[in-house]
Amino acid sequence: MHWATWAPEVIMQGQSVAASGQALLLLGKERFLRINPNVPKGLFALDYADAEKLLAAANNEAMYNEPSVRERFFSHLAPNFDPLHKLN
């Protein structure tokens, strides 16, 4: 029964790693960026989350990760769209 204390964490971590791995395989390294912030234990609960705290945490992560997101996803211009079929 010793394993019962850490089994939920292992299961959740395994699911997270598997989902990230699938996304990485489908999208490729250049189109995938995992943002996984560390949250202090006890700050949020599954049945209760303070909206103000969630917004503050999201804002903080957005500011921290903005440079890598901008560099990876917004550093180029898309080519002009040329439709295959044109309307007359």
HELIX and SHEET records of a PDB file:
HELIX    1   1 HIS A    2  THR A    5  5                                   4    
HELIX    2   2 ALA A    7  LEU A   27  1                                  21    
HELIX    3   3 LYS A   29  ARG A   31  5                                   3    
HELIX    4   4 ALA A   51  PHE A   73  1                                  23    
END                                                                             
